[in-house]
Amino acid sequence: MGYDVTRFIGELDEDLICPICSGILEDPVQALHCEHAFCKACINHWFSQQHTCPVDRNVLTFTQLCPVPRIMQKMLSKLMISCTNAVFGCRAVVQLANLKTHLRDCEHNPKQLVTCAMGCSLVIAKDELPQHNCIEHLHSRIQQQHSHILELEKTSAEQKHQLVVQKRDIQALKAYLRTLCNSETHLHNLEVTVEHNDILQWVNSLQPAKVNHWDGVISTPDNAIQALIKRSLVDSGCPASIINQLIENCHEWSWPQGLATLEIRELNQHYYENFVARHIPGLQAVAVMASENQHMSENMVLEPGIVMIFAHGVEDLLEA
């Protein structure tokens, strides 16, 4: 709805009056084709009943509305209007563009927030202050605080109950994890035992070997030689869990410190006679397993074992 024309000082242009409410345009919009202007609230209400221009009755819809020209906006903003709170004693007359700012700070505004000076310090609208009762207000606040305390106590009791339940659940989970852990440890130990027995069984199935020429070791076997070694290990019944480790340990880059380089091998050659070696079937190669060479120093053995390949000179010890 537009502003009451009686509130304005001076002559008013008829183009600034809404044809629907007959007040000065408030938040105005304009029809694109006929250029008639209306208060936005007025035309929206009009459209709830019909979709025609209120002036010329031609078809008009929401999509055919647009803001009024800037010159009309400037004309409206410069109009002088009395304060809305004139009935409460305000004598101010301001430009329409400044009305909202004035109303916010107007001391005659009945909705202006004030603080009760009677002791309760309630911030309240000025027009509600005469009906305000400090005792009733404080009593209401005490009841609200009491209700809040009851809610907090209820929440606290529920949280304590939840903590008890959670603590019980955590204890049950810990007990389950301990049982599971013990079971897994037992299974792991069982698996390790089974694997160890399989390795021992395979090692004992191989012939003890005698190496006649330790200096003939092939320390950097190519892929073809490694493939032959792997095939022989598989055919001999080597446990699958250690085949790849043994293949990796047939190259000097994986050997322990006592076998790491040619120079070191030449220096330590006299220790090699102490190796317990097993002949890998069909090849000039031996497996030096850690389980059979615990008498050797740590820098001479490697888990689970070392594969050493020779150009010649490997015999079965029983045939020697």
C-alpha positions as CSV (number, residue, x, y, z in Angstrom):
1,M,0.0,0.0,0.0
2,G,1.2,3.5,-0.8
3,Y,1.9,6.4,1.6
4,D,-1.1,8.6,2.7
5,V,-1.0,11.7,0.5
6,T,-2.0,13.9,3.5
7,R,1.4,13.2,5.1
8,F,3.3,15.1,2.3
9,I,4.2,18.7,2.2
10,G,3.9,20.6,-1.1
11,E,2.4,19.8,-4.5
12,L,2.2,16.2,-5.6
13,D,2.6,15.0,-9.2
14,E,-0.3,12.8,-10.2
15,D,2.2,10.3,-11.9
16,L,3.5,9.5,-8.4
17,I,0.1,8.3,-7.1
18,C,-0.8,4.6,-7.3
19,P,-4.1,4.2,-9.3
20,I,-5.0,1.2,-7.1
21,C,-4.6,2.6,-3.5
22,S,-4.6,6.3,-4.4
23,G,-1.5,6.8,-2.1
24,I,2.0,7.9,-3.0
25,L,3.9,5.0,-4.7
26,E,5.7,2.7,-2.3
27,D,8.3,0.2,-3.7
28,P,6.9,1.1,-7.2
29,V,6.9,-1.1,-10.4
30,Q,5.8,-0.2,-13.9
31,A,4.1,-2.0,-16.8
32,L,6.4,-2.5,-19.7
33,H,3.9,-1.6,-22.5
34,C,1.6,1.1,-21.0
35,E,4.1,2.5,-18.5
36,H,1.5,2.8,-15.7
37,A,3.1,2.6,-12.3
38,F,1.8,0.9,-9.1
39,C,2.8,0.0,-5.6
40,K,4.4,-3.4,-5.8
41,A,2.1,-4.7,-3.0
42,C,-1.0,-3.2,-4.6
43,I,-0.4,-4.8,-8.1
44,N,0.4,-8.2,-6.5
45,H,-2.9,-8.1,-4.7
46,W,-4.6,-7.0,-7.9
47,F,-3.1,-10.0,-9.8
48,S,-4.6,-12.4,-7.2
49,Q,-8.0,-11.5,-8.8
50,Q,-7.3,-10.6,-12.4
51,H,-4.4,-10.1,-14.9
52,T,-5.1,-6.8,-16.5
53,C,-3.8,-3.3,-16.1
54,P,-5.9,-1.4,-13.5
55,V,-5.8,1.7,-15.7
56,D,-6.4,0.6,-19.3
57,R,-7.6,-3.0,-18.7
58,N,-5.2,-4.5,-21.2
59,V,-3.7,-7.9,-20.4
60,L,-0.8,-7.6,-17.8
61,T,1.2,-10.3,-16.0
62,F,4.0,-10.5,-13.5
63,T,6.6,-10.9,-16.3
64,Q,5.6,-7.6,-17.8
65,L,6.5,-5.6,-14.8
66,C,9.8,-3.8,-14.3
67,P,11.3,-1.1,-12.0
68,V,10.1,2.5,-12.6
69,P,12.5,4.9,-14.3
70,R,15.3,6.5,-12.3
71,I,13.9,9.9,-12.7
72,M,10.6,8.8,-11.0
73,Q,12.6,7.2,-8.2
74,K,14.4,10.5,-7.7
75,M,11.2,12.5,-7.7
76,L,9.8,10.1,-5.0
77,S,12.9,10.2,-2.9
78,K,12.8,14.0,-2.7
79,L,9.2,14.3,-1.5
80,M,8.8,15.7,2.0
81,I,6.8,13.5,4.4
82,S,5.8,13.8,8.0
83,C,7.1,11.1,10.4
84,T,4.9,8.0,10.9
85,N,5.1,8.7,14.6
86,A,3.4,12.1,14.3
87,V,0.4,10.8,16.3
88,F,2.8,10.0,19.1
89,G,4.2,13.6,19.1
90,C,7.0,13.6,16.5
91,R,7.0,16.8,14.5
92,A,9.8,15.8,12.1
93,V,9.3,16.2,8.3
94,V,12.0,14.4,6.2
95,Q,12.6,13.4,2.6
96,L,11.0,10.1,1.7
97,A,14.4,8.6,1.0
98,N,15.4,9.3,4.7
99,L,12.2,8.1,6.3
100,K,13.4,4.6,7.3
101,T,16.6,6.0,8.8
102,H,14.6,8.5,10.8
103,L,12.1,5.9,12.1
104,R,14.9,3.7,13.3
105,D,16.1,6.5,15.6
106,C,12.9,8.4,16.3
107,E,12.4,8.9,20.0
108,H,8.6,8.9,19.5
109,N,8.7,5.4,17.9
110,P,6.4,3.2,20.1
111,K,8.4,0.1,19.1
112,Q,11.7,1.6,20.0
113,L,13.5,-0.7,22.4
114,V,14.1,0.7,25.9
115,T,15.5,-0.8,29.2
116,C,13.2,-1.1,32.2
117,A,14.4,1.3,34.9
118,M,12.4,-0.4,37.7
119,G,15.0,-3.0,38.5
120,C,14.5,-6.0,36.2
121,S,16.6,-4.5,33.3
122,L,14.3,-6.0,30.7
123,V,14.7,-4.6,27.2
124,I,11.2,-4.0,25.9
125,A,9.3,-2.0,23.2
126,K,8.4,1.5,24.5
127,D,4.6,1.0,24.0
128,E,4.7,-2.2,26.1
129,L,6.4,-0.6,29.0
130,P,3.2,0.7,30.7
131,Q,1.8,-2.9,30.9
132,H,5.1,-4.3,32.0
133,N,5.3,-5.9,35.6
134,C,8.8,-6.5,36.9
135,I,7.7,-9.1,39.5
136,E,5.8,-11.1,36.8
137,H,8.8,-10.9,34.5
138,L,11.3,-12.0,37.1
139,H,8.9,-14.8,38.2
140,S,8.7,-15.9,34.6
141,R,12.5,-15.9,34.3
142,I,12.9,-17.9,37.4
143,Q,10.4,-20.5,36.1
144,Q,12.3,-20.6,32.8
145,Q,15.6,-21.1,34.6
146,H,14.1,-23.8,36.8
147,S,12.8,-25.6,33.7
148,H,16.2,-25.2,32.1
149,I,17.9,-26.7,35.1
150,L,15.4,-29.7,35.1
151,E,16.2,-30.2,31.4
152,L,19.9,-30.1,32.1
153,E,19.6,-32.6,35.0
154,K,17.5,-34.9,32.8
155,T,20.1,-34.6,30.0
156,S,22.9,-35.2,32.5
157,A,21.2,-38.3,33.8
158,E,20.7,-39.6,30.3
159,Q,24.4,-38.9,29.5
160,K,25.5,-40.7,32.6
161,H,23.4,-43.7,31.7
162,Q,24.9,-43.6,28.2
163,L,28.4,-43.4,29.6
164,V,27.7,-46.5,31.8
165,V,26.3,-48.4,28.8
166,Q,29.3,-47.3,26.6
167,K,31.8,-48.3,29.4
168,R,30.1,-51.7,29.6
169,D,30.2,-52.1,25.8
170,I,33.9,-51.0,25.7
171,Q,34.8,-53.6,28.3
172,A,32.9,-56.3,26.4
173,L,34.7,-55.2,23.2
174,K,38.1,-55.3,24.9
175,A,37.4,-58.8,26.2
176,Y,36.3,-59.9,22.7
177,L,39.5,-58.4,21.2
178,R,41.7,-60.1,23.8
179,T,40.0,-63.4,22.9
180,L,40.3,-62.7,19.2
181,C,43.9,-61.7,19.6
182,N,44.7,-64.8,21.6
183,S,43.0,-66.9,18.9
184,E,44.9,-65.1,16.1
185,T,48.2,-65.6,18.0
186,H,47.4,-69.2,18.4
187,L,46.5,-69.6,14.7
188,H,49.6,-67.7,13.7
189,N,51.8,-69.9,15.9
190,L,50.1,-72.9,14.5
191,E,50.7,-71.6,10.9
192,V,54.3,-70.9,11.7
193,T,54.8,-74.3,13.2
194,V,53.2,-76.0,10.1
195,E,55.2,-73.9,7.7
196,H,58.4,-74.6,9.7
197,N,57.7,-78.4,9.6
198,D,57.0,-78.1,5.8
199,I,60.4,-76.4,5.3
200,L,62.2,-79.0,7.4
201,Q,60.5,-81.8,5.5
202,W,61.6,-80.3,2.2
203,V,65.1,-79.6,3.3
204,N,65.6,-83.1,4.6
205,S,64.3,-84.5,1.2
206,L,67.3,-82.8,-0.5
207,Q,70.7,-84.5,-0.8
208,P,73.5,-83.0,1.2
209,A,75.9,-81.3,-1.2
210,K,79.6,-80.9,-1.5
211,V,81.1,-77.8,-3.3
212,N,84.5,-78.4,-4.7
213,H,85.1,-75.0,-6.1
214,W,83.6,-72.1,-4.0
215,D,85.3,-69.6,-6.2
216,G,83.1,-70.7,-9.1
217,V,80.0,-69.1,-7.7
218,I,77.7,-67.2,-10.1
219,S,76.8,-64.2,-7.9
220,T,74.7,-62.3,-10.4
221,P,72.5,-64.9,-12.2
222,D,70.4,-63.6,-15.1
223,N,66.6,-64.1,-15.4
224,A,67.0,-67.4,-17.4
225,I,69.1,-69.0,-14.6
226,Q,66.7,-67.7,-12.0
227,A,63.8,-69.3,-13.9
228,L,65.7,-72.6,-13.9
229,I,66.3,-72.4,-10.2
230,K,62.6,-71.6,-9.5
231,R,61.4,-74.5,-11.6
232,S,63.8,-76.9,-9.8
233,L,62.6,-75.6,-6.4
234,V,59.0,-76.1,-7.4
235,D,59.6,-79.6,-8.7
236,S,61.5,-80.6,-5.6
237,G,58.5,-79.7,-3.4
238,C,59.8,-76.5,-1.9
239,P,57.1,-74.7,0.2
240,A,55.5,-72.0,-1.9
241,S,55.8,-69.5,1.0
242,I,59.6,-69.3,0.6
243,I,60.2,-69.9,-3.1
244,N,60.3,-66.2,-4.0
245,Q,62.5,-65.4,-1.0
246,L,65.0,-68.0,-2.1
247,I,65.0,-66.8,-5.7
248,E,65.6,-63.2,-4.4
249,N,68.4,-64.5,-2.2
250,C,70.3,-66.1,-5.2
251,H,71.8,-62.7,-6.1
252,E,74.6,-61.1,-4.3
253,W,72.6,-57.9,-3.7
254,S,70.6,-59.9,-1.1
255,W,73.4,-61.8,0.4
256,P,74.7,-61.1,4.0
257,Q,77.8,-59.1,4.6
258,G,80.1,-62.1,4.6
259,L,79.2,-62.9,1.0
260,A,78.4,-59.4,-0.3
261,T,81.3,-58.7,-2.7
262,L,83.9,-60.7,-4.6
263,E,86.7,-59.3,-2.3
264,I,84.9,-60.4,0.9
265,R,84.1,-63.8,-0.6
266,E,87.8,-64.4,-1.4
267,L,88.8,-63.5,2.2
268,N,86.1,-65.7,3.7
269,Q,86.4,-68.7,1.4
270,H,88.0,-70.8,4.1
271,Y,84.7,-70.5,6.2
272,Y,82.5,-71.9,3.4
273,E,83.6,-75.5,4.2
274,N,81.5,-75.1,7.4
275,F,78.3,-74.5,5.4
276,V,75.7,-77.2,5.5
277,A,74.4,-77.2,1.9
278,R,71.7,-79.0,0.1
279,H,71.9,-79.9,-3.6
280,I,69.1,-78.4,-5.7
281,P,68.2,-81.3,-8.0
282,G,69.4,-81.2,-11.6
283,L,71.5,-78.0,-11.2
284,Q,74.9,-76.9,-10.2
285,A,73.4,-75.1,-7.2
286,V,72.9,-75.4,-3.5
287,A,70.5,-74.1,-0.8
288,V,72.2,-72.9,2.4
289,M,69.3,-72.9,4.8
290,A,69.3,-70.8,8.0
291,S,67.8,-73.6,10.0
292,E,70.8,-75.9,9.3
293,N,73.5,-73.2,9.6
294,Q,72.8,-71.7,13.0
295,H,76.5,-72.5,13.9
296,M,77.6,-69.9,11.4
297,S,78.0,-66.2,12.2
298,E,75.1,-63.9,11.4
299,N,77.0,-62.2,8.6
300,M,77.2,-65.6,6.8
301,V,73.5,-66.7,6.8
302,L,70.1,-65.3,5.8
303,E,66.5,-66.2,6.5
304,P,65.1,-68.5,5.2
305,G,68.2,-69.4,3.2
306,I,70.6,-68.6,0.4
307,V,70.7,-70.1,-3.1
308,M,74.3,-70.3,-4.5
309,I,74.8,-71.2,-8.1
310,F,78.1,-72.5,-9.5
311,A,79.6,-73.0,-12.9
312,H,80.7,-76.5,-11.8
313,G,81.9,-78.5,-8.8
314,V,78.7,-79.4,-7.0
315,E,78.2,-83.0,-6.0
316,D,76.0,-85.0,-3.8
317,L,77.8,-85.6,-0.5
318,L,76.7,-89.3,-0.4
319,E,78.3,-89.8,-3.8
320,A,81.6,-88.1,-2.9
